[in-house]
Amino acid sequence: MSVAILGPTFQDLATNVNRNISSLSLIFVGRASGFLCGSMIGGVLFDCINRFLLLGVSMVATTVGLYLIPFCKTAVLLIVTMSVFGASVGIVDTGANVLILALWGDKGGPHMQALHFSFALGAVVAPLVAKLAWGTAAPAENHTEPDFHPLMLNGSSEATSDPLFAVPDDMNLLWAYASIGTYILIVSVFLLALFCKKHSRQQKSTASAQRSRRAKYHKALLCLLFLFFFFYVGAEVTYGSYVFSFATTHVGMEESEAAGLNSIFWGTFAGCRGLAIFFAACLQPGTMIVLSNVGSLVSSLFLVLFDKNKLCLWIATSVYGASMATTFPSGVSWIEQYTSISGKSAAFFVIGASLGDMAIPAVIGILQGKYPDLPVVLYTCLGSAVFTAVLFPVMYKLATLPLEHQQKRKRKTEDQKVLSTSSRL
């Protein structure tokens, strides 16, 4: 919810600092930069600080950021606050995955799917909280004019400088951020309560057990998983961000139809993440990744072949959203089966996903502007699906190769024992 609230309130925040949307686009860059820094810092801290404590403190910092954002009256201060807020969210994002793996290890498939389903659920709830629970704000013109009247009436030098913090004119904006911040504050209290129970002995035993399970090609697996998540998340965000404009400009849909197409993508995405909680109890993570890769490959291929067909666009978009839902949590659970994942390791592939989130949609936006007649978005989804479908078997081979050597060694030792006992007899 804390991440998704920015989209529906972006116009309100721009009005609050007397800027238009285009001049405030750096707010996304600031949040993404903070998220990357937070992921890196969190990966280091989670290996040396109690995980419950660090998660609880990070969520308290997230709450403070949400409380302060509506009070920011200058664009620079808003961007800086959003960067610090992004850093705390990055720590929470990395730490949540690490904590699931630390508590349940390779048995945590359903728990990991439930965690990522909560991300999708929060993204659905946030716009409802922002625009429906607290009502719709008045037109933007009513909020920008009063900020300039005191400047024209008062000619003193003190009046020419805008205050850094002030109560926003749109109280709905304040209550939307304050309600989500309060919810996060309540959750942080539970995490800090878990820290007070001091499960340090259990954590140390779990950590020592995980160090013994380290794949021979541990670093190579992490690098390949970095690339895997880079293209997967990049394709997911690209299609979700551009499907509306693609449907209106390239296919000729009405805006209401395009909005429905966008909604069905994220709806099937969230729904299948919820169902994956139960599927993960009976299916291996590797199997779920293969099914997801096949579904995304087939659906993206149909999107490219029948890009003008509205019925095919609806069906393929639904299948594509469902196929992309379980890939990330299944990938995290899968890698834990073959090698231990520390905080630094988790931060590494989370950074890969974040870079894909930033880089691929930006590049596609430039290419789509240069080649408006081509379905660049669909080509990107198909290319990413092919890349991930080819990359996963390579990752699987690297992960299982050391296990095959270990099995051969065990067989040799067993054969030697049989031979020695038979010779004695």
C-alpha positions in Angstrom: 0.0 0.0 0.0 2.8 2.4 0.9 4.3 2.0 -2.6 1.1 2.0 -4.6 -0.4 5.1 -2.9 1.9 7.3 -5.0 0.1 6.6 -8.3 -3.4 7.7 -7.4 -2.2 10.7 -5.3 0.5 11.9 -7.7 -1.6 14.8 -9.0 -2.6 15.8 -5.4 1.1 15.9 -4.3 2.0 18.0 -7.4 -0.8 20.4 -6.5 0.4 20.5 -2.9 3.8 21.7 -3.9 2.5 24.0 -6.7 4.0 22.0 -9.5 2.7 20.2 -12.5 3.1 16.5 -13.0 5.9 16.7 -15.6 8.1 18.8 -13.4 7.6 16.5 -10.5 8.5 13.3 -12.3 11.8 13.1 -10.4 9.9 11.9 -7.4 9.8 8.4 -9.0 13.6 8.5 -9.6 14.1 9.6 -6.0 12.0 6.8 -4.7 13.7 4.2 -6.9 17.2 5.4 -6.0 16.3 5.2 -2.3 14.8 1.7 -2.8 18.1 0.5 -4.4 20.2 2.0 -1.6 17.8 0.5 1.0 18.1 -2.9 -0.6 21.9 -2.8 -0.5 22.0 -1.5 3.1 19.4 -4.0 4.2 21.2 -6.9 2.7 24.3 -6.1 4.8 22.4 -5.3 8.0 20.2 -8.4 8.0 23.3 -10.5 8.3 24.5 -8.8 11.5 21.3 -7.4 13.2 18.2 -9.2 14.5 15.8 -9.4 11.6 12.7 -8.6 13.6 14.3 -5.5 15.1 15.5 -4.2 11.7 12.1 -4.9 10.1 10.3 -3.2 12.9 12.5 -0.1 12.9 12.3 0.1 9.1 8.6 0.0 9.2 8.5 2.7 11.8 10.7 4.8 9.4 8.2 4.1 6.6 5.4 5.3 8.9 7.3 8.6 9.6 7.9 9.1 5.8 4.2 8.6 5.1 3.3 11.0 7.8 5.7 13.7 6.5 4.9 13.4 2.7 1.6 15.3 2.8 3.2 18.1 4.8 6.0 18.8 2.3 5.4 22.1 0.6 8.4 22.2 -1.8 9.3 19.9 -4.6 12.9 19.4 -3.4 11.9 18.5 0.1 9.2 16.1 -1.3 11.7 14.3 -3.5 14.2 14.0 -0.6 11.6 12.7 1.7 10.4 10.2 -0.9 14.0 9.0 -1.3 14.4 8.3 2.4 11.0 6.7 2.4 12.1 4.5 -0.6 15.2 3.4 1.4 13.1 2.2 4.3 10.8 0.3 1.9 13.8 -1.3 0.2 15.0 -2.6 3.6 11.5 -4.0 4.3 11.3 -5.6 0.9 14.6 -7.4 1.1 14.2 -8.2 4.8 10.8 -9.8 4.3 12.1 -12.3 1.8 15.1 -13.0 3.9 13.0 -13.6 7.0 10.7 -16.1 5.2 13.7 -18.1 4.1 15.3 -17.9 7.6 12.2 -19.2 9.3 11.0 -21.9 6.9 13.9 -22.4 4.5 13.1 -24.6 1.5 9.7 -25.5 3.1 8.5 -21.9 2.9 6.9 -22.0 -0.6 3.3 -21.2 0.6 4.6 -18.6 3.0 6.6 -16.9 0.2 3.6 -16.9 -2.1 1.4 -15.4 0.7 4.0 -12.7 1.2 4.0 -11.7 -2.5 0.2 -12.0 -2.7 0.0 -9.4 0.1 2.1 -7.1 -2.2 -0.5 -7.4 -5.0 -3.4 -7.1 -2.5 -1.9 -3.8 -1.1 -1.6 -2.5 -4.6 -5.3 -3.1 -5.2 -6.3 -1.6 -1.8 -4.2 1.6 -2.0 -6.2 3.4 -4.7 -9.4 2.5 -2.9 -8.1 4.1 0.3 -6.8 7.1 -1.6 -9.9 8.0 -3.6 -12.9 6.1 -2.3 -12.4 5.8 1.5 -11.7 9.5 2.0 -13.5 10.9 -1.0 -12.3 12.7 -4.1 -10.5 16.0 -3.8 -11.8 19.3 -5.3 -10.4 20.5 -8.6 -6.7 21.3 -8.7 -7.3 25.0 -9.3 -8.9 25.5 -5.9 -5.7 24.3 -4.2 -3.1 26.2 -6.1 -4.4 29.7 -5.9 -4.5 30.2 -2.1 -0.8 29.5 -1.9 0.0 32.5 -4.0 -2.4 35.1 -2.5 -0.3 35.7 0.6 2.8 36.3 -1.6 1.0 39.0 -3.6 -0.5 40.7 -0.5 2.7 40.6 1.6 5.8 42.1 0.1 8.2 41.3 2.9 11.2 39.1 2.3 9.9 36.5 4.7 6.7 36.0 2.7 8.6 35.3 -0.6 10.0 32.0 0.8 7.5 29.1 0.9 7.4 27.1 4.2 9.0 23.7 4.1 6.3 22.0 6.1 2.6 23.0 6.3 -0.8 21.4 6.6 -2.0 20.5 3.1 -5.0 22.2 1.7 -6.4 18.8 0.6 -7.1 17.0 3.9 -8.1 13.9 2.0 -4.4 13.6 0.9 -3.4 13.8 4.6 -5.8 11.2 5.8 -5.0 8.8 3.0 -1.3 8.8 3.9 -1.9 8.9 7.6 -4.2 5.9 7.5 -1.7 3.8 5.7 1.1 5.0 7.9 -0.9 4.1 11.0 -1.6 0.6 9.7 2.1 0.1 9.1 2.9 1.4 12.6 0.6 -1.2 14.1 2.4 -3.9 12.1 5.8 -2.7 13.3 4.6 -3.0 16.9 4.1 -6.8 16.3 7.5 -7.2 14.8 9.2 -5.4 17.7 7.2 -7.6 20.0 8.6 -10.7 18.3 12.1 -9.2 18.7 11.5 -8.9 22.5 10.8 -12.6 22.6 14.5 -13.2 21.6 14.6 -16.1 19.3 18.3 -15.6 18.9 19.2 -19.2 19.6 16.9 -20.5 17.0 18.2 -18.0 14.5 21.8 -19.0 15.1 21.1 -22.7 14.7 19.2 -22.0 11.5 22.0 -19.8 10.2 24.7 -22.5 11.0 22.6 -25.1 9.2 22.2 -23.0 6.1 25.9 -22.3 5.8 26.6 -26.0 5.3 24.2 -26.0 2.3 26.0 -23.9 -0.3 26.0 -24.8 -4.0 29.3 -25.2 -5.8 28.3 -22.4 -8.3 26.7 -20.2 -5.7 27.9 -16.9 -7.2 27.0 -17.9 -10.7 23.5 -18.9 -9.7 23.0 -15.5 -8.0 24.2 -13.7 -11.1 21.8 -15.7 -13.4 19.0 -15.1 -10.9 19.8 -11.4 -11.1 19.4 -11.5 -14.9 16.3 -13.6 -14.6 14.5 -11.2 -12.3 15.8 -8.2 -14.3 14.0 -9.3 -17.4 11.0 -10.8 -15.6 10.2 -7.7 -13.5 11.0 -5.4 -16.4 8.5 -7.2 -18.7 5.8 -7.3 -15.9 6.1 -3.6 -15.2 6.4 -2.7 -18.9 3.2 -4.5 -19.9 1.3 -3.2 -16.9 2.4 0.3 -17.5 1.9 0.5 -21.3 -1.0 -1.8 -22.0 -3.5 1.0 -21.7 -1.7 3.3 -24.2 -1.0 0.4 -26.5 -4.6 -0.6 -26.5 -5.8 2.9 -27.3 -3.2 3.9 -29.9 -2.3 0.6 -31.6 -5.5 -1.4 -31.3 -8.0 1.5 -31.4 -9.8 0.6 -28.1 -11.9 3.1 -26.2 -10.4 4.4 -23.0 -13.0 2.4 -21.0 -12.1 -0.8 -22.8 -8.3 -0.1 -22.3 -8.8 0.6 -18.6 -10.7 -2.8 -18.3 -7.8 -4.5 -20.2 -5.3 -3.0 -17.7 -7.5 -4.0 -14.8 -7.8 -7.6 -16.0 -4.1 -7.9 -16.2 -3.5 -6.9 -12.6 -6.7 -8.7 -11.5 -5.5 -12.1 -12.8 -2.0 -11.3 -11.5 -3.3 -10.7 -7.9 -5.8 -13.6 -8.1 -3.2 -16.2 -9.2 -0.9 -15.0 -6.5 -3.6 -15.8 -4.0 -4.2 -19.2 -5.5 -0.5 -19.9 -5.6 -0.5 -20.1 -1.8 -2.4 -23.4 -2.1 -0.6 -24.6 -5.2 2.8 -24.1 -3.5 1.7 -26.7 -0.9 1.6 -29.5 -3.5 3.9 -28.2 -6.4 7.6 -27.7 -6.3 8.9 -24.2 -7.0 10.7 -25.4 -10.1 7.5 -26.8 -11.5 5.7 -23.5 -10.9 8.4 -21.6 -12.6 8.3 -23.9 -15.7 4.5 -23.5 -15.8 4.8 -19.7 -15.5 7.5 -19.6 -18.2 5.4 -21.7 -20.6 2.3 -19.6 -20.0 4.1 -16.3 -20.5 5.8 -17.5 -23.6 2.6 -18.8 -25.2 0.5 -15.8 -24.3 3.1 -13.2 -25.4 3.6 -15.1 -28.7 -0.2 -14.9 -29.3 -0.1 -11.2 -28.4 2.6 -10.6 -31.1 0.9 -12.7 -33.7 -2.6 -11.3 -33.2 -1.9 -7.8 -31.9 -4.9 -6.3 -33.7 -7.4 -8.9 -32.5 -9.3 -7.5 -29.5 -10.6 -10.9 -28.4 -7.1 -12.4 -28.5 -5.8 -9.4 -26.7 -8.3 -9.9 -23.8 -7.6 -13.6 -23.5 -3.8 -13.4 -23.9 -3.6 -10.5 -21.4 -5.5 -12.6 -18.8 -3.2 -15.6 -19.3 -0.1 -13.4 -19.3 -1.1 -11.7 -16.0 -1.8 -15.1 -14.5 1.5 -16.6 -15.8 3.6 -13.7 -14.4 2.1 -13.9 -10.9 4.1 -16.7 -9.3 7.5 -16.3 -10.9 9.2 -14.1 -8.4 8.2 -15.8 -5.2 8.8 -19.2 -6.8 12.2 -18.1 -7.9 13.2 -17.1 -4.4 11.9 -20.4 -2.9 13.6 -22.4 -5.7 17.1 -21.0 -5.1 16.8 -21.7 -1.4 16.5 -25.4 -2.2 20.0 -25.6 -3.6 22.0 -22.9 -1.8 21.8 -20.8 1.3 20.5 -17.2 0.8 21.9 -14.6 3.2 20.8 -11.0 3.4 23.4 -9.9 0.9 22.4 -12.6 -1.6 18.7 -11.6 -1.3 19.6 -7.9 -1.7 21.6 -8.8 -4.9 18.6 -10.3 -6.8 16.2 -7.8 -5.4 18.4 -5.1 -6.9 18.3 -6.9 -10.2 14.5 -6.8 -10.1 14.5 -3.1 -9.2 16.9 -2.2 -12.0 14.6 -4.1 -14.5 11.7 -2.1 -13.0 13.6 1.1 -13.8 15.5 0.4 -17.0 13.3 -1.6 -19.3 10.1 0.5 -19.1 12.2 3.7 -19.6 13.9 2.2 -22.7 10.6 0.9 -24.1 9.1 4.3 -23.7 11.8 5.8 -25.9 11.6 3.1 -28.5 7.8 3.3 -28.7 8.1 7.0 -29.3 10.5 6.4 -32.2 8.6 3.5 -33.7 4.9 4.2 -33.0 3.6 1.8 -35.6 5.4 -1.2 -34.1 4.1 -3.1 -31.0 7.4 -2.6 -29.1 5.8 -3.5 -25.8 4.7 -6.9 -27.1 8.1 -7.6 -28.6 9.7 -6.8 -25.3 7.3 -9.2 -23.4 8.0 -12.0 -26.0 11.8 -11.4 -25.8 11.8 -11.5 -22.0 9.7 -14.7 -22.0 12.1 -16.4 -24.4 15.1 -15.2 -22.3 13.7 -16.5 -19.0 12.5 -19.7 -20.6 16.1 -20.4 -21.8 17.8 -19.2 -18.7 16.0 -21.3 -16.2 17.2 -24.7 -17.5 20.8 -23.3 -17.3 20.2 -22.3 -13.7 18.7 -25.7 -12.9 21.7 -27.5 -14.4 24.1 -25.4 -12.3 22.1 -25.9 -9.2 21.8 -29.7 -9.5 25.3 -30.4 -10.8 27.0 -30.3 -7.4 24.3 -32.5 -6.0 25.0 -35.1 -8.8 28.6 -35.2 -7.8 27.6 -35.7 -4.1 25.3 -38.5 -5.0 28.1 -40.2 -7.0 30.4 -39.9 -4.0 27.8 -41.4 -1.7 27.3 -44.3 -4.2 31.1 -44.9 -4.2 31.3 -45.0 -0.5 28.3 -47.3 -0.3 29.9 -49.6 -2.9 33.2 -49.7 -1.0 31.3 -50.6 2.2 29.6 -53.5 0.4 32.8 -54.7 -1.0 34.6 -54.6 2.3 31.8 -56.5 4.1 31.7 -59.1 1.3 35.5 -59.6 1.5 35.3 -60.1 5.2 32.6 -62.7 4.8 
